[in-house]
Amino acid sequence: MPTKQGSIHLFRLFGIDVYLHWAWFFAVWYFVYGARGYTSTTWSVLECLALFAIVLIHEFGHQLACRSVGGKTHDIILWPLGGVAYVSPPQRPGAQLWSIAAGPLVNVALFPIFTAVLLLARSAGWEDTMPDAYFFVLTLWYINTVLLLFNMLPIYPLDGGQILRSLLWFAFGRARSLMIATVIGLVGIVAFIPIIIMANQMWYYLLAGFAVLNCWSGLMQARALARVANAPRRGGYSCPNCKTAPPLGAFWVCGKCRKPFDIFATQGLCPNCNAQYTATSCPECGTLRPFNEWMTSTDVPPHL
């Protein structure tokens, strides 16, 4: 996934920082000099900018929806494969579903607008009098429609795959829903391999590779979540937010040395690098709270 490292900070809107990944310039070059249908490269540049404007609005949909359900919003990074909205919605299926679905809903809202503009351009005779402008409007309608349909494919980590995971969460729980969604995603990618080969487009290969890596990462995350769900629970503590007792085992990773340890067994002290922590996050809901708020009995060490 793209990061802020090597990215250009564009602006801050609604408290959300927007970055442009350095690889975006390769995408501009590809779209501008590989585009067909215009008599001037100016229209190709405008098309590229419009594409990323649509992607940016889509990502803001994710961010603002996440914020509306009490989640945390971070950055948006634009890169050649679209955009990434880094969000931390509450660990509830409904909150996850709304945070993900809001992105495609933006494209749904744009669809009638682009359709109306296209129909007006067609009725005004732009196809003959202003062919570049007409082709630009037609291309924007096509881009928004394809982005909507492509994103809704049930392939993790596309929005459709994450929406499927959120719906499955209601019936199967957090870990099993993620495992099912990632397996379906891998099967979907395999099914699309013949189409990708026939199309023989660089972007399709990149998207397929990106999807495979994220499906595999999601599968590993699902296995880790299953281990947390099946682990025995520690007495004397419970999450202040979701009231779940913490698991017994090395399920916390030290932010300094990156090694796992049991933060409750060591009273917040990393046994590998001696980093001291006074608060921890819940493996179930993700809430970060001080240790003293976790205590439910007097049988635990008071200096925690």
N, C-alpha and C positions, 0 to 999 in steps of 0.2 A: 504494500500500500504506500502511496506517496506521503512524504512527510514535509515539514516546514524547512528542513535542511536543504539548502540550495534553491528554495522557492522565493519568489518576490512578493512582498506584502503590498497588496493593491489598495485596500481600504478597509474600514471597519463600519459595519452597519448593524443596528439593533444589538450592539455589543458583541458582534460576531466578526472575527477577522477573516478576510478572504485573501488567499495566497494563489499565486500563479506558479505552477511547477515549471522548472527550466525546460523540460521535455515538450512543453506546450508549443514552443517555437518550431520544433520539428513538425508538429501537426499542422501549424500554419503554413509552413513551406509546402507540405504535402498537399493540403487542400487548395492552396492558391495556385500552385504550378501544375497540379494534377487535375484541377477542375475543368470541366467542359461545359459548353453551353452559353458562355458569355463572350461578348466582343471586347471586354475590357477586364483586366485583372482587378480593377477597383471593386467590381461586383463580387469577385471571388473573395476578396478581403472582407467585404461587408457580410457575405454569407458565413464566413468563418467566425466573425465576431457575433453574428446573430445566433449561431449554433451554441456558442459558449454562454451567451446571455440566457438562452432557454435552459441550458444545463444549470446555470447559476440560480435562476428562479426556482427550478426544481429542488436544488439542494437547500435553499432557504425554506422551502416547504417542510422538509425534514426537520430542520433546526427549530423553526417556530412551533411546529407541532410537538416536538419533544419538550420544549420549554412549557407549553400549555398544560402538560400532564405532570409537571414538577421535575422533569429531567434536567440534566446539565448539558449545555451547548458549548461546543468548542470551536474549532476552525472549519473552514471550507477550503479545500484545495482543488483547483482546476488543473487537469492534466490531460494528456492525449486521449485517454479512454473515457473522458467525461469529467465528472466531478465526484468528490468524496466529502460527505458531511460527517464530521466526527461528533457524534452525539452519545450521551449516556442516559437513556430513558430509564425510568424505574423498572425493576425486574418483575414486571407484571405483564401477562400476555396482552391485555387491553392497551396498556401504555405503549408497549412495543409495536402493536398492530397500528395504532394511530400515528406513531412517529414515522413508520415506514410508509404507510399508505398515503400520507399527505404529499409525498413527492410526486407519485403518478397522478394524484388528484389535481396537481397544478397543471400537468399536461392535458388532463381532461378539460379543465377550465379554459385553457388556451385553444383547444380544438375548435369550438364554435367561432372564436375571434378570427383565427387564421382562415377558417372556411368562409366566413363572411367577407373578409378582405379579398380572398381569391375569387369569389363569385362577383364581387364588385369590379375587380380588375378585368375579369373575363367579359362582363357586360359592357364595360367601357372600351373594349377593343384593344386592350394593352398588348395582347398577343401579336397584333400587327403593327400598332403604332409605337409601342415601347417594349420590344421583346425581352430586353435585359431585365427591366423592372418586373415584367410578368413572370419570367423564369425565376427571379429572386423570390417573389411571393409564393409561387408554386413550390419552390424548394423548401421554404420555411414551413409550409403546410406539411410537406413530405417528411421533413426532419422531425417535427413535433409528433407526427403520427407514428413514425417508425420508433422514435425513442419511447413512446408510450407502450407500443406493442412489444418491443424488445424487452423493456424493463419488466413487463408483466409475465415474462416466461418464468415458469416455476423452477428456475435454476439458481441455486444459492451461489454467490451472494447478491444476485440481482434482486430488485425490489419484490418481484413476484415470488422468488424463493424465500425471502425473509417474511413476506406476508403469509405464505404457506406455513412457515415455521411458527409464526405467531398464532395462527388458527389451530395448528396441531397442539400447541402448548396448552390450550384449554382442556384437551382430552388426555394428552400423554405426559404432560409435565415439561419442565425446562430442558432437561438433558435428552430425553427420548425424542422430543420434537425436533431438536437441532440435529440429532443423528439421522432421523428419517428424512429431513429436508436436505441434508448434505448428500445422502445416498441418492435421493431422487435427482438432485442436481448433477451428480456424476453420471447417472444413467442418461439424463437429458443431454449432457455434453457429448457422450458417446453416440447418441442418436443423431446429433447434428454434424458429426465428423464428415459424412459423405457430402453434405451441403457445403461445409467449409472448404473441403478439397476442391469441389467443383467451382466454387466462387473464386478460389485462389487469390484472396485479398489479404494483404499484410495485416489489416486491422482485425479481420476475423480470427487469424491465428493468434494475435496478441490477446484478444478478448477471451478466446478459448483457454489459452494458457493461464490468464488471470483468474478465470472461473475455476479451473482445475486446482490451482494453488489455494484458493480461498475455500473451496469445498473440502479439500484435504485438511486445511487448518481448522475449519469448522468441525470436521469429524473428530480431530484430536481434542478440540475444546469440549465436544459432547462427551467424549470418554472421561475427560477430567471432571466435568460436571456430574457425571454418573458416579464417579468415585466419591465425590463430596456428598452426594445424596445418599449413598449406601454406607458411609462411614458412621461409626458409633459417635454419640454426642457427649460433649463434656458437661458435667453437672456444675451448677453454681453460676452459670452465665447464660444469658440469652440476648439476642440482638434487640436493642432498644426500639428498632423500627418494626421488624417483622416477627419478633418474639421467638425466633428459632435459636436453639442452642447451637453453639459452634461445633464443628466436627473435630474429632480427635485425629491428629496427624499433621504432617508438614504440608499444609495447603496454602500457606502464605509465602510470598517471595520477597526477600529483602530488597529494598530499593537501592541499596548501596552495593552489595556483592552479588545480587541476583540469584542467590541460592535459597531453596525452599526451607522452611522451618515451621514449627508449631508455635505460633506467637503467644498462645495462652499458657503453654507448658513452660516457656522460658520467661514469663512475666514481661513480655514485650522486648526482650533482649535477643538480638540475632546471635546465635552461638558461633557463627562463622567469622563475623567481622566486628562483633560487639556494638553494632548500631542499636540505639535504644529508641523504642516507639512508645508513645503515650496514648495512641489511638489506633484503631484497626478497622478494616472494612469487612462487612458481612459477606461471606461466600454465597449466600442465598439472594440477598436483595441489593448488595453493593453499597450499602450505606456506611459511611465512615463516621465512627463515634468514639469518644474517649473510653478507656477501659472501665473507669468507675461507673459508667452508665450501663455496662454489660452485666454488672454483678447482680445476682439474684439471691445470694445467701452470704453469710458471714464466714463460710468455710474456705474462702479464697484469701490469698495473701493481701493484706490491707494496703501495701505500698504500690499495688497495681493502680 
